[in-house]
Amino acid sequence: MRPGADNGKTLNLVVVTFIVAVFVFASPFHLLWMTPKTPWYLPYLIWLGVIVMTGIVQYWRGRNEL
């Protein structure tokens, strides 16, 4: 089996997605979206963004790499 031409590109996207998720949820940045004045659904929107980013990366990878 021949490896895909963009394996490095998808790996970079996976790493970027992971770094963004860690930055949002495990850094002092989370204090900005955890203040009492933010809407209750904001953490869910942030999680949805992480899930969508992961889905886009998986879509770009293609079905042959599963």
Backbone as ProteinMPNN parsed JSONL, in Angstrom:
{"seq_chain_A": "MRPGADNGKTLNLVVVTFIVAVFVFASPFHLLWMTPKTPWYLPYLIWLGVIVMTGIVQYWRGRNEL", "coords_chain_A": {"N_chain_A": [[0.819, -1.171, 0.0], [0.529, 2.181, -0.821], [1.611, 5.113, 0.818], [-0.332, 8.059, 1.561], [-0.178, 11.227, -0.17], [-0.347, 13.528, 1.318], [0.263, 13.075, 4.028], [1.901, 14.343, 5.928], [0.757, 16.863, 6.004], [-1.831, 16.389, 7.058], [-1.099, 15.405, 9.535], [0.058, 17.669, 10.642], [-2.241, 19.262, 10.831], [-3.7, 17.823, 12.715], [-2.061, 18.113, 14.948], [-2.155, 20.908, 15.259], [-4.895, 21.228, 15.827], [-5.018, 19.853, 18.284], [-3.303, 21.462, 19.839], [-4.699, 23.893, 19.835], [-7.02, 23.104, 21.228], [-5.902, 22.413, 23.731], [-4.866, 24.892, 24.439], [-7.209, 26.419, 24.714], [-8.655, 25.081, 26.745], [-6.904, 24.452, 28.853], [-5.273, 26.524, 29.601], [-4.546, 29.798, 30.985], [-6.339, 31.189, 29.479], [-8.864, 30.101, 29.611], [-10.141, 31.369, 31.686], [-11.271, 33.644, 30.652], [-13.567, 32.822, 29.263], [-14.999, 31.697, 31.275], [-16.143, 33.488, 32.988], [-18.729, 34.977, 35.033], [-20.455, 36.56, 33.492], [-20.605, 35.582, 30.926], [-22.477, 33.778, 28.413], [-24.358, 30.78, 29.228], [-24.029, 28.736, 27.424], [-21.624, 28.977, 26.136], [-19.226, 27.37, 26.751], [-20.066, 24.979, 25.573], [-20.264, 25.707, 22.898], [-17.587, 26.167, 22.347], [-16.538, 23.588, 22.678], [-17.949, 22.395, 20.596], [-16.742, 23.695, 18.441], [-14.145, 22.592, 18.599], [-14.759, 19.908, 18.065], [-15.809, 20.127, 15.483], [-13.537, 21.055, 14.119], [-11.937, 18.777, 14.393], [-13.47, 16.968, 12.938], [-13.273, 18.084, 10.368], [-10.548, 17.74, 9.87], [-10.455, 14.939, 9.845], [-12.085, 14.464, 7.631], [-10.548, 15.563, 5.573], [-8.439, 13.813, 5.601], [-9.378, 11.528, 4.407], [-11.097, 8.483, 3.468], [-9.587, 6.194, 3.119], [-7.539, 5.974, 4.942], [-8.434, 5.081, 7.362]], "CA_chain_A": [[0.0, 0.0, 0.0], [1.295, 3.412, -0.933], [1.109, 6.147, 1.729], [-0.909, 9.239, 0.929], [0.76, 12.297, -0.48], [-0.434, 14.635, 2.265], [0.309, 12.59, 5.406], [2.491, 15.379, 6.761], [-0.198, 17.958, 6.138], [-2.883, 16.02, 8.007], [-0.493, 15.319, 10.855], [0.175, 19.039, 11.125], [-3.57, 19.725, 11.207], [-4.043, 17.157, 13.969], [-1.273, 18.759, 16.001], [-2.708, 22.254, 15.451], [-6.174, 21.058, 16.516], [-4.717, 19.502, 19.669], [-2.729, 22.635, 20.513], [-5.788, 24.854, 20.046], [-7.862, 22.581, 22.309], [-5.172, 22.563, 24.997], [-4.787, 26.326, 24.732], [-8.513, 26.927, 25.14], [-9.173, 24.444, 27.942], [-5.937, 24.224, 29.93], [-4.415, 27.685, 29.816], [-5.278, 30.88, 31.656], [-7.343, 31.7, 28.559], [-10.193, 29.616, 29.992], [-10.751, 32.306, 32.632], [-12.054, 34.617, 29.903], [-14.885, 32.308, 28.913], [-15.657, 31.158, 32.463], [-16.645, 34.565, 33.842], [-20.178, 34.871, 35.242], [-21.242, 37.32, 32.521], [-20.687, 34.904, 29.632], [-23.661, 32.913, 28.325], [-24.17, 29.426, 29.749], [-23.745, 27.796, 26.343], [-20.321, 29.251, 25.526], [-18.329, 26.196, 26.761], [-20.54, 23.996, 24.601], [-19.874, 26.195, 21.568], [-16.144, 25.951, 22.197], [-16.378, 22.158, 22.424], [-18.446, 22.149, 19.24], [-15.686, 24.13, 17.528], [-13.074, 21.59, 18.612], [-15.277, 18.721, 17.391], [-15.893, 20.439, 14.045], [-12.169, 21.066, 13.597], [-11.505, 17.382, 14.298], [-14.197, 16.384, 11.813], [-12.698, 18.594, 9.12], [-9.27, 17.056, 9.681], [-10.747, 13.566, 9.456], [-12.62, 14.49, 6.277], [-9.432, 15.814, 4.654], [-7.591, 12.623, 5.573], [-9.934, 10.565, 3.464], [-11.598, 7.251, 4.042], [-8.634, 5.11, 2.951], [-6.573, 5.927, 6.034], [-9.081, 4.647, 8.612]], "C_chain_A": [[0.873, 1.247, 0.0], [0.749, 4.46, 0.036], [0.585, 7.345, 0.952], [0.104, 10.348, 0.75], [0.763, 13.392, 0.575], [-0.439, 14.168, 3.712], [0.895, 13.633, 6.352], [1.544, 16.527, 7.005], [-1.287, 17.609, 7.143], [-2.323, 15.865, 9.414], [-0.338, 16.705, 11.452], [-1.179, 19.573, 11.568], [-4.038, 19.088, 12.515], [-3.316, 17.824, 15.127], [-1.817, 20.16, 16.287], [-4.038, 22.175, 16.184], [-5.96, 20.74, 17.988], [-4.188, 20.707, 20.443], [-3.795, 23.677, 20.796], [-6.68, 24.389, 21.193], [-7.181, 22.728, 23.665], [-5.101, 24.027, 25.395], [-6.104, 26.846, 25.293], [-8.923, 26.358, 26.501], [-8.177, 24.334, 29.088], [-5.008, 25.396, 30.177], [-5.193, 28.741, 30.602], [-6.352, 31.508, 30.755], [-8.753, 31.257, 28.954], [-10.878, 30.542, 30.999], [-11.596, 33.358, 31.917], [-13.451, 34.105, 29.574], [-15.606, 31.665, 30.089], [-16.16, 32.251, 33.4], [-18.162, 34.463, 33.972], [-21.022, 35.593, 34.183], [-21.35, 36.642, 31.156], [-21.922, 34.011, 29.6], [-23.345, 31.475, 28.741], [-23.724, 28.454, 28.673], [-22.375, 28.01, 25.697], [-19.35, 28.07, 25.617], [-18.757, 25.127, 25.749], [-20.207, 24.419, 23.169], [-18.381, 25.981, 21.318], [-15.868, 24.48, 21.934], [-16.853, 21.803, 21.021], [-17.409, 22.572, 18.201], [-14.542, 23.135, 17.454], [-13.519, 20.332, 17.862], [-15.363, 18.95, 15.89], [-14.503, 20.463, 13.426], [-11.641, 19.646, 13.427], [-12.187, 16.691, 13.13], [-13.646, 16.829, 10.475], [-11.364, 17.906, 8.834], [-9.504, 15.623, 9.236], [-11.291, 13.493, 8.032], [-11.499, 14.686, 5.257], [-8.515, 14.61, 4.552], [-8.084, 11.619, 4.553], [-10.323, 9.265, 4.14], [-10.58, 6.12, 3.982], [-7.663, 4.959, 4.107], [-7.177, 5.442, 7.335], [-8.672, 3.292, 9.02]], "O_chain_A": [[1.845, 1.336, 0.75], [-0.462, 4.679, 0.076], [1.01, 7.607, -0.173], [1.122, 10.395, 1.441], [1.753, 14.11, 0.723], [-1.081, 14.797, 4.553], [0.414, 13.779, 7.476], [1.526, 17.103, 8.093], [-1.635, 18.432, 7.989], [-3.013, 16.168, 10.388], [-0.577, 16.896, 12.644], [-1.262, 20.268, 12.58], [-4.695, 19.74, 13.327], [-3.911, 18.07, 16.176], [-1.924, 20.551, 17.449], [-4.29, 22.981, 17.08], [-6.642, 21.296, 18.849], [-4.591, 20.938, 21.583], [-3.805, 24.283, 21.867], [-7.057, 25.194, 22.044], [-7.819, 23.126, 24.641], [-5.262, 24.36, 26.569], [-6.11, 27.629, 26.244], [-9.483, 27.082, 27.324], [-8.602, 24.134, 30.226], [-4.031, 25.253, 30.912], [-6.387, 28.572, 30.849], [-7.183, 32.279, 31.234], [-9.725, 31.955, 28.668], [-12.1, 30.488, 31.14], [-12.532, 33.904, 32.501], [-14.415, 34.87, 29.604], [-16.708, 31.142, 29.925], [-16.57, 31.945, 34.519], [-18.813, 33.906, 33.087], [-22.194, 35.26, 34.004], [-22.121, 37.095, 30.31], [-22.369, 33.537, 30.645], [-22.208, 31.017, 28.621], [-23.1, 27.44, 28.984], [-22.013, 27.27, 24.782], [-18.686, 27.782, 24.621], [-17.918, 24.457, 25.147], [-19.902, 23.576, 22.326], [-17.971, 25.654, 20.204], [-15.057, 24.147, 21.069], [-16.223, 20.996, 20.337], [-17.219, 21.886, 17.197], [-14.024, 22.861, 16.372], [-12.738, 19.754, 17.105], [-15.027, 18.061, 15.107], [-14.307, 19.948, 12.325], [-10.975, 19.343, 12.437], [-11.558, 15.915, 12.411], [-13.561, 16.029, 9.543], [-11.083, 17.535, 7.694], [-8.817, 15.138, 8.337], [-10.983, 12.55, 7.303], [-11.498, 14.052, 4.202], [-7.877, 14.407, 3.519], [-7.288, 10.937, 3.909], [-9.911, 8.995, 5.268], [-10.705, 5.159, 4.742], [-7.025, 3.915, 4.24], [-6.472, 5.398, 8.344], [-9.13, 2.792, 10.048]]}, "name": "protein", "num_of_chains": 1, "seq": "MRPGADNGKTLNLVVVTFIVAVFVFASPFHLLWMTPKTPWYLPYLIWLGVIVMTGIVQYWRGRNEL"}
